[in-house]
């Protein structure tokens, strides 16, 4: 991981001057997109010519006929045609010219109608294209605005032409700042990202870097990938930013799980190996000690068997509903079944274990084996963490339309900072109890995963020294 560096402070995004083309940018759904050409260039583009000749009135249509009539009258006068003849010539010319004008006007109207239809068809086509482009733009901006990964597109000059809200958040930039048209090096003060952009632009290769971005009091690990977009001319650059916080958390849990499993398996195996070697030496000289060591080997084998069985239950729980038979169950019968196994254990530890029956039948939707496993794990957990003379009480009540099974004890309790993690595999609040509390460390994880698979939820109310109350909510039988 690279050194922790902070991006540009939030106040810089709003105080810097806007780019020349900032007024032409498009912003929708948290995504800012620069237009492909500037406003001045767009104004310089000439409009498509329209056939105005088909619609414009012509002065020649008036002057020409009048001139023709005048010329005819003048010629008749020059030929000494009498008044009657002049009237005949004038009438004939008017009729002829009128006929020609009517025919010409009809033809012009037909031509105008054809031109109008062509323009209307072209307008509808361009409107359809515009609607398609607008719909595509809305879908694209909606997808980009809802992405958890940040996306930044750069021009060949490394100027920002597109940026979504996730990118602003991951780069610790203010949402209201103006970034379009500005170089990425001006906005992001992280040398690893700027260097990756330069190498990708000059070397024609994709770049991957990992950085840590400081956003106030939060230090966020971010994975950055810089790709060349060869489909554009000239080629642009695309920066994709991914928040690695959750991935690192999961990886830490995975490493801790492997370490815990290794420890849980290594401890009984080491004990078995040691006892076996001792038995081999003492079996003839000290048979009583050998018998004791053999008994210890049996206990360690039982511990391994319990661990493997619980891990198989956890795997089944995490596989979801596919392995469960969901049906209507009487939850109180399941509780009483579980109680038969733990009453002797509670009695030996001088713990008062009891069930308070519900006033109404407790029918839930669940898998019978899963419900029994949940109940057994919660009761076992309560007994293990309750001292002699304590109490463990199991009750059922209606809540939020379903049924809540509550397992309450007055044992050691759990501090608030540990209450989220106790449902993780092999997590223990008190590490010193690991060797002798009899648990495998994954009981509560099994409870959590089985409850989720049944469509329910689990929670805990606890405080140190005042005991714990684990509650499991399950769907009622009539919710099918």
N, C-alpha and C positions, 0 to 999 in steps of 0.2 A: 504494500500500500504506500502511496506517495505521501509526502509531507502534507500536513493539514494547512490549507490555504483558504483564505476568504475571498469570495468574489466581490464585485463592486458594491460599495455600501448602498443601501436602499435609497438614500436621498439623492444620489447622483442621477438615477434614472429620470427623475422629474425636473431636475435643475438644468440639465444639459439642453442645448438648443435642439429644436426639431430639425429633422432632415428636410431638404428642399421638397421632397415629394411626399411628405408625411400626410398632407391633406388628401392625397389620392389613394391612400391605403384603405384596405377593407378589413374590418374587424367584426367577427361574428363568433359567438359562443366561446369567447376567450382565446380565439385564434386570430392573429394578425397576419395579413397577407398583403404584400406589396404588389401593385399592378404590374403587368409585364412591360408596359411602356409608360413614360411620364405623361403628365397632363398636357404639356406643351406639344409633345409628339402626337398625342391623340387628337388634338385640335388641328394639327397640320394635315391629317388624313382627310382627303376629299371624299364627299359623299358619292354614292352611286348615282349616275345620271338618270334622269327620268324623261320619258318621251313627252316633253312639254308641247311639242308641235301638234300633238293630237288634241290638245285642249285649248291652246292659245288662239284667240280671235285674230283674223288677218285683215289689215286695212285694204290690202289689194283686192279683197272680195267686194269692196264697195267702189273703190276708185276705178278698177279695171272695167266693170260693166258700164259705169257712167261715161268713161272715156270712149268706150266702143260705140255707145249710142251717139255721143257728140260727133265722133268721126263719121259715122254713117249719115247723120243729118248734114254734116258739112259737105260730104261727097255728093249727096243728093242735091244740095243747093248749088254746088259747082256745076252739076249737070243740068241745071235749070229745070229741076223737077218742080211741078206745081205744088200748091199747098196740100192738095189731096194726096198727092204722091208722097209728100214729106210725112203726112200722118200715117200713111200705110207703111212706109219704111221704118218710121219710129216705132209703130206698133209691132211690126214684125221683129225688129231688133230687141224690143223689150221682152216679147214672148220667147224669143230664142235664148236671150241671156238669162231670163228668169228660169227657163227649163234647165239650162246648164247649171245655174246656181242651186236649184233644187236637187239635181242629181249629185252635184259636188258636195252639198251639205249633208245629204243622206250618207254618202260615202265617208265623209269626215266623222259623222256620228258613229257609224259602224267601226271605223278605225279607232275612235275614242273609246268605245265600249270594249274593244279588244285590248287596248292599252290599259284601260282601267282594270280589266280582269287579270292581266298579267301583273300589274302592280299589286292588286289585292292578293293574288296567289303568292307573289314574292314576299309580301308583308306577313302573310300567315306562316310561310315557311320560316322566315327570320324570327317571328314570334315563337314558333315551336322550338327552334334552335335555342333561343334565349331562355325559354322555360326549362329546356333540358339542361342547359348549362347552369342555370340558377339552382335547379334541383340537385345536380351533381355537386355544385359548390356547397349547398347546405348539408348534403350528406357527408362530404369530405370534412367540412369544418366541424360538424357534429361529432364525427369519429375522432378527429384530432383533439377536440376539446374534452372528450371523455376518456382519452388515453391516460393511463398512469405513467407511461413513459414520455419523456420530453422529446420534442421534435423541433429542430432548427434547420432551415434551409438557407444556404449561403450562395451568393453569386460568385462568379469567378474571381471577383475582387474581394472576396470574403465579407461582403456586406449582407446583413440579415434581410432576407426577403420573405421569410415565414417563421413564426414562432408561436407555440401553443402555451397554454397556461401552465401545464406540467413542467415545461422547460423553464419558464420564469421561476417557478417554485424551486426546482432542483438547482438552479443557478443562483438562487437567492436574489432575484431581481424583483423590483416592485411591479405590481400588476398594472398600474396606471402610467408607467413610463413609456416613452416613445423610442422604439428600438429599430424599426424598419429603416433600411438605408444606411445604417451605421455599421462600422466594421466590428466583427466579433471581438477583436483585441481591445476595442474601446470599452466594451460592455462587460467583459468577463476577465477578471484579473487572476486567472489561474494559468500559469505557464504551461502545465501539461496539456491543457485543452488547446491553447493557442498553438503550441508546438505541433500537436497532432494535426490540426487544421492545416498548418503550413506544409507539413510533410505529405499529407494527402493531396494537397493541391499541386505540389511541385513534383512529387515522386510517383504520382499515378497509382498509389496503393492505398488500401484501407488501413485505418489505424484504430487501435484499441488501447485505452488507458483507464486506469482506476484512480480516482481522486477523492478527497474529502472536502466537502463544501461547508463552510461555517455560516450558519444562518442564525444570527443572534446567539442564543445559548445552545443551539442544536448543532451538532457536528454530524453531517449526513454523508455516508459513503455512497459514491455515485460511480457507476460504470459508464464509460463514454465510448461510443463507436462512431468513427467518421468514415462515410462512404462517398465515393464519387458517383454522381448521377450522369451516366453517359448518354441517356436518352435526350437530355436537353442540349441545346446548342447556343453558346458554348457550355461545356459540362459544368454543372453546379455541384455543391457539396451538401451532404445531409448528415447532420449530427443527431444521434439518438442517445438519450440519457436515461439510465435505469437506476432507480433507487434500490440499493443493495442492503438496506437495513434489515428487511425481513429475511432475505436470503442468508445474511450473516447470522441472524438469530437462530434460524433453523439449522445452519451448519454447526453453531455452537451447541445446540441441543443434541444434534447427532453425535458430535464428538463426546459430549458428556454421557450420552446413552451408551456409546461403545465402551467408554472407560468404566462406567458403572457395571455393565454386563460382564466385562472382563474381570472386574474386582469380585462381583458376586459369584462368578464361576470359579475364579482362582482360589478364593478362600476355602470352600469345602474340598476342592480337589487337593490343595496343599495339605489340609488336615487328613484327608483319606490316605494320601501318600505317606505322611509321617506316621499315622497310626499303623498302617500296613507294615512299614519297616520295623516298627517297635514290636508288633505282634510276631513278626518273623524271628526276632531275637529272643522274645520272652515266652514263646509258646511252649518250650520244654522246661525252662528254668522256673518260670513264674506263671502257671496256668491262670491264676485268678486275675493278674494284671492283663494277660492276653485277652481274657474274656471281656474285661472292661474296655480295652481298646477296640475289640471287635464290635462292641455295642456302640462305641463312638463312631466307628466307621458306618454303622447302620444309620445313625442319626444324621450324619453328613450326607449320606445317600438320599435319605428322606428329604433333606433340605434341597438337594439338587432336583429331586423329583418334583417338589412343590414349586420350585422356581420355573422349571420347564413347563409344568402344567399351567402356571399363571401366565407365562409368556404365550402359550398357545391360546389361552382365553383372551389375552389382549389382542393377538392377531385376529381372532374371530370377531372381537368387538370392533376393531378398526376396519374390517372388511365391509361393514355396513349392514343393510337389511337383507342382503342376498342370502345369508346363512341363518336368518332368524325366521321363526314361525310365529307371526303376529296373530294373536287371538285374544278373546276376552278371558280375563283371569280374575280370580278372587285374590286380591293382593294380601289380605289378612291370612289366608291359608298358606300362602308362600312364606309369610313372616313367621307363622307358627312352625312351619317345616324347618326354617333356618334356626329357630330358637332351640329346637331339640338338640342340635349339635353344640350349642354354646352354653346351655344352662350348666352342664358339669364344669366347663372351663371357668365360667363366672363364679360358680360356687367354690371352686378350689381357690380362687383369688379373693374370695369374700366380697364379691361385687353383686349388688342387687340388680338383676336383669329382669325386666318385665315389659309386657305389652299392654297398652291401654286400648281396648277395643273401640271401634268407631260406632256411632249410633246408627249409621246406615251401611248397607253392603258396599264394600270397596271393590268395584269392578273396573279394571283398567285394560287398555290394549297393550299387550306385551308378549314377549317370548318367555315361556315358563322358566326355562333354564337361565336365561339372561336375568330375569327378575330375581330368581333365587341367588344367582351370583352377586348381583348388586346388594341384596339384603345381607348376605353372609359377609361380604367384604366390609360393609359399613359397621355391622355389629362387631366383627373381629377387630376392626380398627379401634372402635370405641373401648372395647375391653382391654386391648393392649396398652392404651394410653390413659387408663383410669387406675388410680391407686387402690389398694385394698380398703374396703369400707365405702367405696364410691357407688354411684348409681348409673345405670344405662337404661334409658326408656325409649321404646319405639311406639310411635303414634301415627295415625293417618287422619288427614283432614281435607276438606274440599277447598280448592283455591283456583281462580282463573278458569273455571269450567272443568278442571281436571282434579286429580288426587295428588296430594303431597305426602310422601312417607318421610317421617322425621326420626332420626336416630340421635338422641341427645345424651350427653354424658357430662359429668362434673369432674373431668380429669385435668390434665396439665394445660390444655388449651393451646391455641396457635396464634402467634402474633400476626397482625394485619399484613405486614410486608411479605409473609410467607404463604398467605392464603391462596394466592393465584398459582403458585408453583407446586403446591402439594399434590396437584393432579397430574404432574409430569411423571414420567417413568423413572423409578429408582430415586426420586427426590425425597430426602428426609430432612426434617427440620432439625432434629437432634441426632447428629452423626454418632454420638456415643452409644445410642440404643441399638445400633445396627446389628451388633453381634448377638444380642440376647432378647430382642423383642419378639422374635418368632415370625416376623413378616418378611416378605420378599421385596417390598418396596414398590410394587406396581399395582397394588390392590385398588387405590383410588383412581389410577389411570384407567384400569378396567371399568370401574364404575362410571367414569366420565364418558368413555367411548361407547359403552353399552347403552347408557341413558340417551346419548345423542342418536344412536342407531334406532332407538325406540321412539324417536321424535319428542323426547323430553328434555329436561335440563336439571343440572345439579348445582348446588351452592352450599356454602358453609358460613355460619355465624359463630365467631369464636373470639376469645380474648385470653391471654395467658393467666393461668391459675383459676379460671372460671369455667373451664370445660368448653366443649364444642357441640354444635348442633348442625349435622349434615342433613340437607333436605333434597329429596329427589321428586320432581314433578313429572307425572306421567299422564298421558291422554286418557280420558274416560272411555269406557267400552261403547258408549252410544255415539262416538264421534266418527265411526266408520262411514 
